[in-house]
Amino acid sequence: METIMIQEPDGATLDVVSTALRMNGYRIYSVADRNENILEMIRGHHPKLVLLDCWLSKTSGRQIAHWIKAHFPRLPVIAFSCDDNIAEEYRRLGFDGYLKKPFDIDVLYNLIDKHLHRRKRQISEHA
């Protein structure tokens, strides 16, 4: 069972995403407190993918994505965003992909599958 870490400040969105991914067989570790050390949590829980709200209040999702990529360059980091420009901006912001809110649950499943399979290919190519 693969672990996905989710940092989403909106409780309703977090519940929907967590439930949907659990129903699809993923182990979910949600980060409710934006002040937690996400790098330490990644080291401790070994997620295969991170879903991160793009516009967190104190520390930007962009800054967190760059921290993650500096320490875990192969770990896919996906942006959650209500921003209408996220399709054009996500790569510049340091994310591997994006999920525009509101979203269809099938889009979430496809996005997760796409990035987890891409990561598996990258790992096998470097083995």
C-alpha positions as CSV (number, residue, x, y, z in Angstrom):
1,M,0.0,0.0,0.0
2,E,1.5,3.3,-1.1
3,T,1.4,6.4,1.2
4,I,0.3,9.8,0.0
5,M,0.8,12.9,2.1
6,I,-1.8,15.7,1.9
7,Q,-1.5,19.2,3.2
8,E,-4.8,21.0,2.7
9,P,-6.1,23.6,5.1
10,D,-9.8,23.2,4.1
11,G,-11.2,20.4,6.2
12,A,-14.0,19.5,3.8
13,T,-11.6,19.2,0.8
14,L,-9.2,17.2,3.0
15,D,-11.9,14.8,4.0
16,V,-13.1,14.2,0.4
17,V,-9.7,13.7,-1.0
18,S,-8.6,11.4,1.9
19,T,-11.7,9.3,1.7
20,A,-11.5,8.9,-2.1
21,L,-7.8,7.9,-1.9
22,R,-8.4,5.5,0.9
23,M,-11.2,3.9,-1.1
24,N,-8.7,3.4,-3.9
25,G,-6.2,1.6,-1.6
26,Y,-3.8,4.3,-0.6
27,R,-2.5,5.0,2.9
28,I,-3.1,8.7,3.7
29,Y,-1.1,10.9,6.0
30,S,-2.7,14.3,6.3
31,V,-0.9,17.4,7.5
32,A,-3.3,19.7,9.3
33,D,-0.8,22.0,11.0
34,R,1.0,24.3,8.5
35,N,3.8,24.8,11.0
36,E,4.8,21.2,11.1
37,N,8.2,20.3,9.6
38,I,7.1,18.7,6.4
39,L,10.6,17.5,5.5
40,E,10.8,15.5,8.8
41,M,7.3,14.1,8.2
42,I,8.4,13.0,4.7
43,R,11.4,11.3,6.2
44,G,9.3,9.6,8.8
45,H,6.3,8.5,6.6
46,H,8.0,7.9,3.2
47,P,5.1,9.1,1.0
48,K,5.2,8.3,-2.7
49,L,3.5,11.5,-3.6
50,V,2.6,14.8,-1.9
51,L,-0.6,16.8,-2.5
52,L,0.0,20.4,-1.3
53,D,-2.2,23.4,-1.2
54,C,-0.6,26.0,-3.4
55,W,-1.4,29.1,-1.3
56,L,-0.9,28.2,2.3
57,S,-1.2,31.2,4.6
58,K,2.1,31.5,6.5
59,T,4.6,29.6,4.3
60,S,3.7,29.4,0.7
61,G,3.1,26.1,-1.0
62,R,5.6,27.2,-3.5
63,Q,8.3,27.5,-0.8
64,I,7.4,24.2,0.6
65,A,7.5,22.6,-2.8
66,H,11.0,23.9,-3.4
67,W,12.2,22.6,0.0
68,I,10.8,19.2,-0.8
69,K,12.4,19.1,-4.3
70,A,15.7,20.2,-2.8
71,H,15.7,17.2,-0.5
72,F,13.6,14.7,-2.4
73,P,14.0,15.5,-6.1
74,R,12.1,12.4,-7.3
75,L,9.1,12.8,-5.0
76,P,6.1,14.1,-7.0
77,V,4.6,17.2,-5.5
78,I,1.1,18.1,-6.8
79,A,-0.5,21.5,-6.3
80,F,-4.1,22.0,-5.1
81,S,-5.3,25.4,-6.2
82,C,-8.4,27.5,-6.9
83,D,-6.2,29.8,-9.0
84,D,-7.5,30.0,-12.6
85,N,-3.8,30.3,-13.8
86,I,-2.5,27.2,-12.1
87,A,-2.3,25.3,-15.4
88,E,0.2,27.9,-16.7
89,E,2.0,28.5,-13.4
90,Y,2.4,25.1,-11.6
91,R,5.9,24.2,-13.1
92,R,7.3,27.7,-12.4
93,L,6.0,27.4,-8.8
94,G,8.0,24.1,-8.4
95,F,5.2,21.6,-8.7
96,D,5.1,18.4,-10.8
97,G,1.4,18.7,-11.5
98,Y,-1.8,20.4,-10.3
99,L,-5.3,19.7,-9.3
100,K,-7.6,22.7,-9.9
101,K,-10.4,23.1,-7.3
102,P,-13.2,22.3,-7.6
103,F,-12.2,19.0,-9.2
104,D,-13.8,15.8,-10.4
105,I,-12.7,12.7,-8.4
106,D,-11.8,10.8,-11.5
107,V,-9.3,13.6,-12.4
108,L,-7.8,13.1,-8.9
109,Y,-7.4,9.4,-9.5
110,N,-5.9,9.8,-13.0
111,L,-3.4,12.4,-11.7
112,I,-2.3,10.2,-8.9
113,D,-1.9,7.2,-11.2
114,K,0.0,9.2,-13.7
115,H,2.6,10.5,-11.3
116,L,3.0,7.3,-9.3
117,H,3.6,5.3,-12.5
118,R,6.0,7.9,-13.8
119,R,7.9,7.8,-10.5
120,K,8.1,3.9,-10.7
121,R,9.6,4.2,-14.2
122,Q,12.2,6.8,-13.1
123,I,13.3,4.6,-10.2
124,S,13.6,1.5,-12.3
125,E,15.6,3.4,-14.9
126,H,18.1,4.5,-12.2
127,A,18.3,1.1,-10.6
